[in-house]
Amino acid sequence: MKLSRFTAFSSSLLLGAVLALTGAGAAQAAESAALDYVALGDSYSSGVGAGSYDSASGNCKRSTKAYPVLWKNANAPSSFAFTACSGARTGDVTAGQLGPLSTATDLVSLTVGGNDAGFADVMTTCVTQSESACISRINQAKAYVDTTLPGKLDSVYSAIRSKAPNARVVVLGYPRFYKLDGNCVAGLSENERRAINDASDYLNAATAKRAADHGYTFASVVSAFTGHEICSGASWLHSVNWLNIGESYHPTAAGQSGGYLPPFNAADGA
């Protein structure tokens, strides 16, 4: 009798533990399935450079290989809205991308600020003009990051919070573009490549500060891209391509899956 009671008691404990574990697992699965995810931002979020563009997205060039779609495919949220668009500035995000946000939105991702700071013009200047012109244009962009960009980022972040007050917001940064080793044939001097990398760090630092001030998570992609910069021999970034200038200095499909998705997963807790 004592043995059978002990056996019954042990069995009930085991069953309770199993039910608790399966209940927790079911709850976690339900939570994952119930996520409403909205992906905002510029070309680094839309997936320019990764190929496999959705024809319905037109000039926004939303790629099926962009990190938001890769995250969606792996996590199967209950809803997914992908409004990131090539060339988007902060004002474009607030004016045209926030429609899917609501009180039900659980997760938001975005990259924004590079176009406001004149990234494309910086790279054009550095590739086509002198080293002194390149450095001067970079310093002009950094001055913009100091004086004007913070207010524009505040406007975007506040608008997101207003429309999606319950959402977890992950702001992703930009990679360093060049491996610095003095042995790169990329049409730019070592000083220019270093200045471009420093400018990216400068933009990331400003963006991280504004994100933190709004209670958002900043996810740096610099470490993920280390060893995969232009001139590394294993680049996840397109160098200048005169036949497809729009993809220049954007992540490849490997850059989206290896450079952007892991930091997003880590920031989201996945």
N, C-alpha and C positions, 0 to 999 in steps of 0.2 A: 504493500500500500504506500509506504513512504517513497519507494522508488517510482511508482507510477505518478504520485503527486509531484515529485521532483521533476519527472519527465514532462508532465503536463505544464508545470510552471516554466520549465526551460523552453518548451515549445511555444508557450504564449509570449515569452520574452523575445524569442527569435522571430515569431510572426509579427510582433509589434515593431521590431527593428526593421524588418523587411517592408512593412507597410509605411513606416516613417520614411525610409529611404526612397521607396518608389513614389511616395507622395511628394517628397521634396523634388525628386527628379521630374515628376509630372508638372509640379509647380514651376520649376525652372524652364521646362519645355514650353509650358503655356505662356510664361513671361516672354520668352524669346519669340514665340509665334505671334504674340500680341503687339510686338514693336511696330510703331509707325515711324518710318525713316525717311527723311528728306535730305537730299544731297544738293547743296548750293555751290556757287562759286564760279571761278574762271576756268581757263583751259587746262590747268593742272588737275582740276577735278572732273572736267568733262572728258578728259582723256585724249586731247590732241597729242599726236605723236605715237599713239598706241595702235592706230589703225582700227579696222572693223567698226566703222562709224554707222550709226543708225541713220538711214537716209531721211527719216522723218524729222530728225533734229536739225537738218539744214546746215547753216553756217555755224551753229553752235557746236557741231562735231562731237556729239556724245558717243563715246566708244563703249562697246560691249566688254572691252578689256580695261576700262577705267576702274579704279579702286572702289567707287561706290557700288558698281554693278557686281564686282567680285565679292564684296561683302554681302550684298543682297543674295547672291547665289549660294553662299555658304551658310547664311543664317535664316533665310526664308522668313523675313518679316511679314506681318499681316498686310502692310501696305508700303509701297516704295514710290517716291516721287523724285525724279532726276531732272532738275532744272538748271544745273550748271551749264555755262555757255562760254565758248571761246571768245576771248577779248573782253570779258565782263570786268567792269570796274565796280567800285562800291555802290555808286548810284544805280548801276544796272541791276545789281542784286536787289536793292530795296525796291526799285521800280517794277521789276519784271519777274523776280524769281520766288517771291515769298508766298504766292497764292496757295500752295499746298499746306502751309503751316497752319496749325490750329492748336487748341488746348489738348487735343488727343496726341499730338506729335511727341514721341518719346526721344528721338535721336536726330540730331542735325550735324552735318559735316560741311565744311567749306574751306576753300582757299581763296583769298582775295587780298588785293593791295598792290600786287606787282604791276598791274597795268596802270593803276593810279600813279605809281611812282615813276612810270615811263620806262619800264623794263625793255620793251621792244626797241624804243629809240636809243636807249643806252647801248644795246647790243649792236644795233645798226651803226651807231657812231664808232664803236670800238672796232668793228670789223672793217669799216670802209675809210676811216680817217686815222689821223696820227695818234700816237700814244698820249700826247698832251691833251688832245681833244677828247680822247676816251676818258682820261682821268678827270678832266673838267666836267664832262657830262655826268660821270658817276657822282662827283661831289655835289652837283646840282640836284641829282636824285636823292642823295642823302639829306640834303637840306629840306627837301619836300617831305621826306619821312619824319624829320624833326618837327616841322612847323604845321603841316597841313594834314598829313595822313592820319594822325591819331583821331582827329575830329571826325573824319570820314569813316574810320573803323567804328568809332563810338556810335555813329548813326546806324550802321548796319547791325551791330550787335544789339543795340537797344530795340531796333525794329524786330529782330528775331525774337527777343525775349517778350516783347509786347504781344506778338502773334502766337508764340509757342512757349508759354510761361512754365510748362512742366518738362520741357525737353532738356536732355543732356546735349550740350553743344561742344563739338570737337573742332577746333580751328587748326588746320595743318599748315606747316610752313613750306619753304622752298629749299631745294638742295643747294649745296655748293656745286658750281658747274665744272670746275677744272681741278685735275690732279696737278699739283705743283712739284715738278721734279726737274725742270729745265731741259727736258728732252722731248717736248711736245711740238709737233708740227701742226699748228692750228691757226696760223695766220695772226696770232696775237703774241705780244711779248710776255715774258714772265711777270713783269710789273702790271700789265693789263689784266692778266688772268688772276693775279693776287687781288687786285682792286675789285674785280668783279665778284670774287668769292667774299671779300670783306663786305661788299655792298649787300650781298645776299644775307650774310650774318646780321648786318645792321637792320635790314628789313624784318628779319625773323625776330630780333630782339624787341623791336617796337611793336610788332604784332602780338608777341607773347605777352607783353606788358598790358596792352589794351584788353586782350582776351582774359587775362587773370583778373583785371579790375572789374570785369563783367561776370566773374564767376564761371568762366568757360575754361575748358581744358585745351592747352596748346600742345600739339604733337609735332615735335621736330622730326624731320626726315633726314637730317644731315648724317647721322650715324649709319642709317640704313643704306645711304648712297655712297658711303666711304668705301673706296676701292672700285667704285663704278662710275666715277666722274669721267668727263671727256678727257682724253689723254691717258686714261688708266689702262687701256688695252682690253677692258671688259666693260665698256661704257653702257649705262642704262639711260643715257641722254643723247639726243641727236645733236651733233655739231651743226654748224651752219650748212644749210643745204639750199643752194641757189635754185634748184629745180623744184623744191617744195619748201619755200621759205617759212611758211606758217608752222611747220613742224620743228624748225630749228630751236634748239635749247629746250625742248620738251621731253618728258620721259617716254621711253619706248614702252612696249607692253611689259617687258621685264621690269622696267622702272615703276610701273603701276603696281604690279604684283609683288615685287621684292622691295621696292623703295617706299611706296605709300601705304599699301595694305597693312603690313605688319605694325607700323606705328599707330595706324588707326585702330587696329585690333587691340593693341596694348592700351591706348587711351580710352577705348570703349569698355575695357575689361574683358574682351573676348579671349 
